[in-house]
Structures are given as C-alpha cells and as structure tokens.
Amino acid sequence: MTDPSSHPLPQTAAEPVSDDERLLAAIVALGERPGWLFTVAATWGASPRPPGSLLLLDADGRETGSVSGGCVEADLLRRVRDGEFDAAPLPRLISYGVDSDEALRFGIPCGGRLDLLVERIEDPAPWRLLEERVIARASLRRRLCLTTGEASLHLAASTGADDAIFHFDGSTAERTFGPCLRLVVIGAVHITRHLVPMARALGYRVIVCDPRRERLAELAGLGAELDPRMPDDCVRDLADDPRSAVVTLTHDPKLDEMALMEALGGEAFYVGALGSQRTQAARRQRLEDLGVTPAQALRLRGPVGLPLGGRRPAEIAVSIAAELVAVRHGAALAGREEALAG
C-alpha cells in the first residue's frame, strides 16, 4: 500500500504578486508591440498615488498599474489612442491638475497637481534583464536621463519598505525595482487560513510550512505555496533577506523555535511568534540557551500582531497583517509597547 505521506501536495503555481513583478511581466509581454510607461514624477497637495507609481498602457488599451483613481488613466488612454505621444522620441513630463477646473475634472483634490513622466517602450530586452534579476530577488535601480533618453541599471540596497524607491531631480529619474515580499508562515492552523489571503492582498508571496502534510493539504486553493519541509530548512532557503517575514503559529516549540532560530539570525525584516507574554519570555530564554544572542532575541515580535483586542483566528490574522504594514513603513507602535509593558 502506498504511504499517503508520500503523495505530492497540491500546489499553487508561482505568479507575480508584487506591483513591480506584474508591471515588468507586462512590459516583457509586449514583444515587438509598442507600449507607454507613465511614472508619477511629483505631486503637490493630496494625491491618490505616490511618486514612483507606474502605469503601462499598450496599443490595445490594456492597463497595468495606476497613477491615479482612474480619471487620469482614462485621459492617458485617449491621448495614446490619438497618437499624442508617438512623435516624442525622448521621455518628457506632462501635468494634470494645474488649475482648479482641471483638478476637478480629473478627480485631483483642490490645489493638487500630478506630474507624469512619459516613456515609449519599444525594446523589451533591457526590461527582460530587469525582470530576471528581480525574480532572482535582487533590487536594481533604473536611472533614466530625460535629456538623452538613456537608461541604465545599478545595484540597489534591498529593504523591507517601499518608501524610498523613487528620486527625481528634474533631469534624471531613478526608480528602484525590487523582488516581491515573502511571508513564511510556520503552521497550517486556523489563523493561517485567514492570514494567507490578507497577506496576498498586501503583495506577499505566501509560503506555508508544516511537516504535517495532512494539515497542509487542508489549505489547498488559498493561493499559498505549501512546503512540507522542516521549518528551519524552509526559513533558511526562503526568508533570509530584507524583503521577507516569518510568523510562527503552531504552538509546538519543536517546530516554532527551529524556525525562529534561523529567522532571528537572518535578515528577515519581521519575525513574529504566537503566544502569551509569559510564553514569549520563556521562549526567548530557551532561544538564548540554544545560542541566539540577546540582541537577536529582542527582534522577536511576540505576542505576534498589534494589540487590537480580538482573539478569534480572523481577528488575530488582521492584527498580524496590520503589524506587517506598520513595521515595513516604520510606523510608531507606542500602543503595542504600552500593552507589553503593562
């Protein structure tokens, strides 16, 4: 009789989940067809999208990304179809919302202004190289000279945050393209079932690791990749960079702490563990006894998630997702510190 544990787990095919990956894939898919890339170069007043936001329009009117709430996209599509950008060989700037009437027309708040950098995409080869490097989890900075139209690629530091991805000085634009965020969840439990779709909506590639294959199989169809390896192997291979996060949820010290030992000594920007404050204190002591340094142990966020007061699995998942957002963007978490101190 065949051992059921040897059966392959149902998997979800890897797909681009970050905005950068989706946009690069769309540019490469253009082939020999032209496309137009619009980058938010600068904003004044309130703006729906920050500088560095991207929109690709192809000759068939397909959109990838966004630069506003929709009205500007519709006008850009009209201008592309009218051929307004065909005759401009070099990148150039266009503006929306320069007066109150136009701001109202395009849904930009009163006093707002949006400057867009326009590029015509004709050769996808450089973008294919950029896509390959990003998929390989490198961060590259693309530098574009508006005077000559020349673009070059440079290595960039990889961080967990997306706040400093764009710089524009009026003549040169630099935009960093980075790999998708990864979330490795240790434990195929009820909280995981709720956390997976939330994390995917936030742009994470989610890997659920649990050597208990029968538990993993119950999560098929949620969009997570299912990994039956031991947790330390999974974290070592998939979560040792600043674009990765690790959350342990099994309540089994043998599984959780194998993952935590690897994660706390690595480069993941977030490491969290389920459990009460008393559990966390005992866990930190055990980890230090096993060779984790005190400084590394202090990186552990436990109890995992922001203290929102909810205890149901879905509510705990919300608190974890909220803390991931807060940590990535360097938000002050005074409420959490007060809760832990109390």
Secondary structure, 3 states (H helix, E strand, C coil): CCCHHHCCCCCCCCCCCCHHHHHHHHHHHCCCCCEEEEEEEEEECCCCCCCCCEEEEECCCCEEECCCCCHHHHHHHHHHHCCCCCCCCCCEEEEECCCHHHHHHCCCCCCCEEEEEEEEECCCHHHHHHHHHHHCCCCEEEEEECCCCCEEEEECCCCCCCCCCEEECCCEEEEEECCCEEEEEECCCHHHHHHHHHHHHCCEEEEEECCCHHHHHCCCCCCCEEECCCHHHHHHHHCCCCCEEEEECCCCHHHHHHHHHHHHCCCCCEEEECCCHHHHHHHHHHHHHCCCCHHHHCCCECCCCCCCCCCCHHHHHHHHHHHHHHHHCCCCCHHHHHHHHC
